[in-house]
């Protein structure tokens, strides 16, 4: 996620190669002695694309132009996680409806969205900016389990954060007319 080892074949020159110049995203990034044919790039961010190129220079200042090139995409292996003490909170609970809210999950790249489950079945999906969901069509005086999972662009999934709720029974008994 944060580094890549670049290797290349030895370049040739009529007088001799003095050094190799490594470019990252078209910017001169590092220089190594001609005896080296490897360079470890560190400090990369997970889930990003980087373009590398290596050019050879000789003692007269001549530089190759068709050196080896490689585009890499650093993996995102870390799942989103909930902030310490985070809870899933039911609000506006009625006999047939509830709004579930949660804090933003944290990720080393970006939270793409949230997946919400009701009693283990998919209830809905929202984008990474939305931290709530309204669920209608519930039954009075019933117990439900809601769970939310954060998902990043690489498909990594957080642990589920869940809450149990019971809808109230708001209808009083009635006598027949």
C-alpha positions in Angstrom: 0.0 0.0 0.0 2.8 2.5 0.7 5.9 1.3 -1.3 7.0 -0.3 -4.6 10.4 -1.7 -5.6 11.4 -0.7 -9.2 13.9 -2.8 -11.1 15.1 -2.4 -14.6 17.6 -3.9 -17.1 21.0 -2.3 -17.6 21.2 0.4 -20.2 24.1 0.6 -22.6 26.1 3.6 -23.8 29.2 3.9 -26.2 31.2 5.5 -23.3 29.3 4.2 -20.3 26.2 4.9 -18.2 26.9 7.1 -15.2 23.5 7.1 -13.4 19.8 6.3 -13.6 17.2 9.0 -13.1 13.8 7.9 -11.7 10.7 9.9 -12.6 7.5 9.7 -10.7 4.5 11.2 -12.4 6.8 13.0 -14.9 8.8 14.7 -12.1 12.5 13.9 -11.5 12.2 11.9 -8.3 15.6 10.2 -7.5 19.0 9.4 -9.0 21.0 6.2 -8.4 24.5 5.2 -9.5 24.8 3.1 -12.7 25.7 0.1 -10.6 22.2 0.0 -9.2 19.3 -1.4 -11.1 16.7 -1.1 -8.4 15.1 1.6 -6.3 12.6 1.3 -3.4 10.0 4.0 -3.5 8.3 4.7 -0.1 5.8 7.1 1.2 3.1 6.2 -1.3 -0.6 6.4 -0.4 -2.8 3.3 -0.6 -5.4 3.2 -3.4 -3.6 5.6 -5.8 -2.1 5.3 -9.3 1.5 6.2 -9.9 3.5 6.5 -13.1 7.2 5.7 -13.0 10.0 6.0 -15.6 13.7 5.4 -15.5 16.2 7.1 -17.9 19.9 6.5 -18.2 22.5 9.4 -18.2 26.1 9.2 -19.4 29.1 11.2 -18.2 28.6 13.8 -21.0 25.1 14.7 -19.8 23.2 12.7 -22.5 20.0 11.2 -21.3 18.0 8.4 -22.8 14.4 9.1 -23.8 12.8 5.7 -24.1 13.5 4.2 -20.7 11.3 1.6 -19.0 8.0 2.8 -17.7 5.5 1.3 -15.4 2.2 2.4 -13.9 1.3 0.9 -10.6 -1.8 1.1 -8.5 -1.1 0.8 -4.8 -3.6 -1.6 -3.1 -6.0 -0.5 -0.4 -6.0 -3.4 2.1 -7.3 -1.7 5.2 -11.0 -1.8 5.9 -12.9 1.2 7.1 -13.3 1.3 10.9 -15.7 3.0 13.3 -14.4 5.8 15.6 -13.9 4.7 19.2 -17.2 4.7 21.1 -19.3 5.0 17.9 -22.9 3.8 18.2 -25.8 3.3 15.8 -28.7 5.4 17.0 -32.4 5.0 16.3 -34.3 8.3 16.2 -37.8 9.4 15.4 -39.1 5.9 16.3 -42.8 5.4 15.6 -44.9 2.3 15.4 -44.1 1.9 11.7 -41.0 4.0 11.0 -37.5 4.7 12.4 -34.5 6.8 11.3 -31.1 5.2 12.0 -28.1 7.6 12.2 -24.4 6.7 12.6 -21.0 8.6 12.7 -18.7 8.7 9.7 -16.4 5.7 9.5 -12.7 6.3 9.1 -10.6 4.9 6.3 -7.0 5.3 5.0 -8.3 6.2 1.5 -12.0 7.0 1.5 -15.3 5.6 2.6 -17.3 5.0 -0.6 -20.6 4.2 1.1 -22.6 2.4 3.8 -24.7 -0.8 3.6 -27.6 -1.0 6.0 -29.3 -4.3 7.0 -32.6 -4.9 8.8 -32.8 -8.3 10.5 -29.9 -9.6 8.3 -31.5 -8.6 5.0 -30.2 -5.7 2.9 -32.3 -2.6 3.7 -30.4 0.0 1.7 -27.2 1.5 0.5 -26.1 5.1 0.8 -23.0 7.1 -0.3 -20.1 7.9 1.9 -21.5 11.4 2.8 -24.8 10.1 4.0 -25.0 8.9 7.6 -28.7 8.1 8.1 -31.5 6.1 6.7 -35.3 6.2 7.2 -37.0 2.9 7.2 -40.8 2.7 6.8 -43.3 -0.1 6.8 -42.4 -1.5 10.2 -44.9 -3.3 12.4 -46.0 -2.0 15.8 -44.7 -3.7 18.9 -41.9 -5.6 17.0 -38.2 -6.0 17.7 -35.8 -5.3 14.9 -32.0 -5.4 14.5 -30.4 -2.8 12.3 -26.7 -3.0 11.2 -24.5 -0.7 9.2 -21.2 -1.6 7.4 -18.9 1.0 5.9 -17.4 0.1 2.5 -14.4 1.6 0.7 -13.7 1.8 -3.0 -11.5 -1.4 -2.9 -14.5 -3.3 -1.4 -13.0 -3.5 2.1 -15.8 -3.7 4.7 -15.9 -2.6 8.3 -17.2 -4.5 11.2 -20.9 -4.2 11.5 -22.3 -1.7 14.0 -25.7 -2.7 15.2 -28.6 -1.7 17.4 -31.8 -3.4 18.5 -35.0 -1.5 18.5 -38.6 -2.2 19.4 -41.4 -0.2 17.8 -44.0 1.1 20.1 -47.7 0.1 20.0 -49.4 3.5 19.8 -53.0 2.3 19.2 -55.1 1.9 22.4 -57.6 -0.9 22.7 -61.0 -0.1 21.2 -64.5 -1.3 22.1 -66.8 -2.4 19.3 -69.6 0.1 18.6 
